[in-house]
Amino acid sequence: MRRREFIMLLGGAATWPIAARGQSSIPVIGFINGSSATAYAAYVQAFIRGLAETGHTVGENVAIEYRWAEGHYDRIPDMVDDLVRRRVAVLAPNTPAAHAAKRAAGNIPVVFFTGEDPVASGLVASLNRPGGNVTGVTSLFGGLAAKQVGLLRDLVPAATLIGFLVNPRNPITERNVRDALDAAQKIGQKIEIVHASSEAEIDTAFDTLRSMRANALLVQPDAFLINKRIVVLAARDALPAMYQTRELVVAGGLMSYGSSLTDMYRLMGVYAGKVLTGAKPAEMPVLQPIKFEMAINLQTAKALGLKLSDNLLSLADEVIE
């Protein structure tokens, strides 16, 4: 299937009634995400691969109803309620939708992907024995900001000011900001926080970064901020930027560090498939990343006039030329 056709399928599926597709006799997964079908196409494919590992093929013995908030996180509760009314077999939310799904699910199992600590946030009772009807995958994005600040400082050692672009509607934002500021203070680095939860606010944030003469940019792990518009604006302003995913580095971003979102969504698909075959979420440990990956785009570094140290290059899992 061509990528454009696949994206159209993801977007269209959100509005097709289940019965109209002739699939009322097979279980349906309600997939709720704070971003868009276009931005998350690769991760949805990974989720579908995970389902296939448990013997579930979309269109044959399982269907997926997609709901995309496209950055409008306030729409998520209504999206969840709609899927609950449709009596889907499993709810599969990401970070901004996980708590809404847990509250509304009733007897419907929930398999989440989250960047926060699911125990501290109250999603599950413990990582090993989640309890209730909820389990899933955590990327531990909440604790990555400190490491990312250090790597960005190594990349741009002369930076006097680093901007930190965050989505104030994300539940992990407070933790991310605290960790970034603490890490920056320890190395004498100045950081300023800028906010964006819509396309217009992304443009405004870059206006602010220019006015404050930021020398580098850290982008928060957030569904909406996996956004190629940020890569375009960073290139326009010649602003070295650190992202959460390698996909944005492939698209022209400078550098990323974090757990593999592709693998995390594959594992989410595996867990959703296991639940469909009778596994109990209460007995399924919350999965955590075992590998963190770093990617660097050499062409972007060259365009920015950055000289990468041998040490930094040796740390990279992927160097894109």
C-alpha positions in Angstrom: 0.0 0.0 0.0 1.3 3.4 -0.9 2.0 5.8 1.9 -0.6 8.4 0.7 -3.3 5.7 0.5 -2.4 4.5 3.9 -2.7 7.9 5.4 -6.0 8.4 3.7 -7.2 5.1 5.2 -6.2 6.2 8.7 -8.0 9.5 8.4 -11.1 8.1 6.8 -11.5 5.2 9.1 -12.4 7.6 11.9 -15.7 8.5 10.3 -16.8 5.2 8.8 -19.5 3.4 10.8 -18.3 -0.1 11.8 -21.4 -1.8 10.3 -20.9 0.1 7.0 -17.6 -1.6 6.5 -19.1 -5.1 7.0 -17.0 -5.7 10.0 -19.5 -5.8 12.9 -18.7 -9.4 13.6 -15.0 -8.8 14.4 -13.5 -7.0 17.4 -12.8 -3.3 17.1 -9.9 -1.4 18.7 -10.5 2.2 19.5 -7.3 4.1 18.8 -7.2 7.6 20.3 -4.2 9.9 19.7 -3.5 13.6 20.4 -1.7 14.1 17.1 -2.7 13.4 13.4 -2.9 10.5 11.0 -0.2 12.0 8.9 2.3 12.6 11.7 1.7 9.2 13.2 1.5 7.0 10.1 4.8 5.2 10.9 3.7 4.5 14.5 0.3 3.2 13.4 2.0 0.8 11.0 4.1 -0.4 13.9 1.0 -0.9 16.0 -0.5 -3.0 13.2 2.7 -5.0 13.0 2.4 -5.7 16.7 -1.2 -6.9 16.3 0.0 -9.2 13.5 2.5 -10.8 15.9 -0.5 -12.1 17.9 -2.4 -13.3 14.8 -4.6 -10.3 14.2 -4.9 -8.8 10.7 -6.7 -5.6 10.2 -9.6 -6.0 7.9 -9.7 -9.8 8.4 -10.1 -10.6 12.1 -9.8 -7.2 13.7 -10.8 -3.6 12.9 -9.5 -0.2 14.1 -11.5 2.9 14.7 -9.1 6.0 14.7 -9.7 9.2 16.6 -7.2 12.0 16.0 -7.3 15.1 18.2 -4.8 17.0 16.0 -3.4 18.9 19.0 -6.9 19.8 20.4 -6.6 17.8 23.5 -9.8 19.2 24.9 -11.6 17.1 22.3 -10.3 13.8 23.6 -12.9 13.1 26.3 -15.7 13.2 23.7 -13.7 11.0 21.4 -13.2 8.4 24.1 -16.9 8.6 25.1 -17.9 8.0 21.4 -15.7 4.9 21.2 -17.1 3.6 24.5 -20.7 4.0 23.2 -19.7 2.0 20.1 -18.6 -0.8 22.5 -15.1 -1.3 21.1 -13.2 -4.3 22.3 -10.1 -2.4 23.4 -9.2 1.2 23.9 -5.7 2.2 22.8 -4.9 5.8 23.9 -1.7 7.7 24.0 -0.5 10.1 26.7 -3.1 12.9 26.5 -5.9 10.4 26.2 -4.9 7.7 28.7 -6.6 9.1 31.8 -9.8 9.9 29.9 -9.9 6.4 28.6 -9.4 4.9 32.0 -12.2 7.0 33.5 -14.7 6.2 30.8 -13.8 2.6 29.9 -16.0 0.8 32.3 -15.4 -2.9 31.5 -13.5 -2.2 28.3 -9.8 -3.0 28.5 -7.4 -0.2 28.1 -3.9 -0.6 26.5 -2.1 2.7 26.7 1.1 4.3 25.4 2.3 7.0 27.8 5.4 9.1 28.3 4.7 9.7 32.0 5.2 7.4 35.0 2.0 5.4 35.0 2.2 4.6 38.7 2.9 8.1 39.9 0.1 9.5 37.7 -2.4 6.9 38.9 -2.9 5.0 35.7 -1.9 1.7 37.3 -1.3 0.4 40.8 2.2 -0.9 40.0 4.3 -1.7 36.9 4.5 -5.4 37.5 0.8 -5.9 38.6 -1.2 -3.0 37.1 -4.5 -4.2 38.6 -7.9 -3.1 37.2 -8.5 -3.1 33.5 -5.6 -1.0 32.4 -2.0 -1.8 31.2 0.3 -0.7 28.4 3.6 0.8 27.5 5.6 3.7 29.0 8.4 5.4 27.1 9.7 7.1 30.3 9.8 10.4 28.4 9.3 12.2 31.7 12.9 11.7 32.8 14.7 12.3 29.5 14.9 16.1 29.5 18.1 16.2 31.6 19.9 13.9 29.2 18.7 15.8 26.2 19.9 19.1 27.7 23.4 17.7 28.2 23.5 16.3 24.6 22.3 19.6 23.1 24.9 21.5 25.2 27.6 19.2 23.8 26.4 19.8 20.3 26.2 23.6 20.7 28.7 24.4 23.5 28.7 28.1 22.8 24.9 28.4 23.3 24.1 31.1 25.8 20.4 30.4 25.7 18.4 27.2 24.9 14.7 27.5 24.2 12.5 24.6 25.4 9.3 24.2 23.4 6.6 22.4 25.4 2.9 21.7 25.2 1.2 23.0 28.3 -1.7 20.6 27.9 0.5 17.5 28.2 0.5 15.9 31.7 4.2 15.3 31.6 5.1 18.9 30.9 5.7 19.9 34.5 8.1 17.0 35.0 9.9 17.8 31.7 10.3 21.4 32.6 11.5 20.7 36.1 14.1 18.2 34.9 15.4 20.4 32.1 15.8 23.5 34.4 17.6 21.4 37.1 20.0 19.9 34.5 20.6 23.3 33.0 21.4 24.9 36.4 24.0 22.2 37.2 26.0 23.1 34.0 25.3 26.8 34.1 23.1 26.8 31.0 20.2 29.3 30.7 16.9 27.9 29.5 13.7 29.7 28.6 10.3 27.9 28.2 8.1 28.6 25.2 4.6 27.0 24.8 2.7 25.7 21.8 -0.5 23.6 21.7 -1.7 24.6 18.2 -0.1 25.3 14.7 -0.5 29.1 15.3 1.2 28.9 18.6 4.2 27.1 17.0 4.7 30.1 14.8 4.4 32.4 17.8 6.8 30.3 19.8 9.5 30.7 17.0 8.8 34.5 16.9 9.6 34.5 20.7 12.7 32.4 20.2 14.0 34.8 17.7 13.3 37.8 19.9 15.1 36.3 22.8 18.0 35.3 20.6 17.9 31.6 21.5 21.0 29.7 20.2 19.4 26.2 20.3 16.1 24.5 20.9 14.9 21.5 22.8 11.5 20.1 21.8 9.4 18.3 24.4 8.3 14.7 23.9 4.6 15.3 22.9 2.2 13.8 20.4 1.4 17.2 18.9 5.0 18.4 18.8 6.0 15.5 16.5 5.4 18.1 13.9 7.4 18.7 10.7 6.5 22.4 10.9 8.9 22.7 13.8 11.7 21.2 11.6 10.9 23.7 8.8 11.0 26.7 11.2 14.1 25.6 12.9 15.9 25.3 9.5 14.5 28.7 8.5 16.0 30.3 11.7 19.2 28.2 11.6 18.3 27.0 15.1 20.0 23.7 16.2 17.2 21.6 17.6 16.9 18.3 19.6 13.8 16.2 19.0 12.1 13.2 20.6 12.0 10.9 17.6 14.4 9.9 14.8 11.6 10.4 12.2 12.0 14.2 12.6 15.7 13.8 12.1 15.1 11.9 8.9 12.8 14.7 7.9 15.7 17.2 8.3 15.9 17.8 12.0 19.3 18.0 13.6 19.3 15.4 16.4 17.0 13.2 18.5 17.4 11.1 21.6 14.8 8.9 23.3 13.2 5.5 23.3 12.1 4.2 19.9 8.5 5.3 19.4 8.2 2.8 16.6 9.1 -0.1 18.9 6.9 1.2 21.7 3.8 1.3 19.4 4.7 -2.2 18.1 4.6 -3.4 21.7 1.4 -1.6 22.3 -0.1 -3.5 19.3 1.2 -6.8 20.8 -0.5 -6.1 24.1 -3.8 -5.1 22.4 -3.7 -8.3 20.5 -3.0 -10.4 23.6 -6.0 -8.7 25.3 -8.2 -9.6 22.4 -7.2 -13.3 22.8 -8.1 -13.3 26.5 -5.2 -11.9 28.4 -6.1 -9.9 31.5 -4.6 -6.3 31.7 -4.4 -6.6 35.5 -1.8 -9.4 35.1 0.2 -7.8 32.2 3.2 -5.8 33.4 3.6 -2.3 32.0 6.3 -2.5 29.4 9.3 -0.2 29.5 11.9 0.7 26.9 15.1 -1.4 27.0 16.9 0.8 24.4 17.3 4.5 23.9 18.4 5.7 20.5 20.2 8.8 19.2 20.1 10.0 15.7 22.1 12.9 14.0 21.6 14.4 10.6 25.0 15.3 9.2 23.6 17.3 6.3 21.6 19.5 8.7 24.7 19.9 11.0 26.7 21.0 8.0 24.0 23.5 6.9 24.1 25.0 10.4 27.9 25.2 10.4 28.3 22.8 13.3 31.3 20.7 13.8 30.4 17.4 15.5 32.9 15.9 17.9 34.1 12.3 17.4 32.7 11.5 20.8 29.3 12.8 20.0 29.3 10.9 16.7 30.4 7.7 18.5 27.3 8.0 20.8 24.9 8.1 17.8 23.0 4.9 16.9 22.2 6.4 13.5 24.1 9.0 11.5 22.0 10.3 8.6 24.0 11.5 5.6 
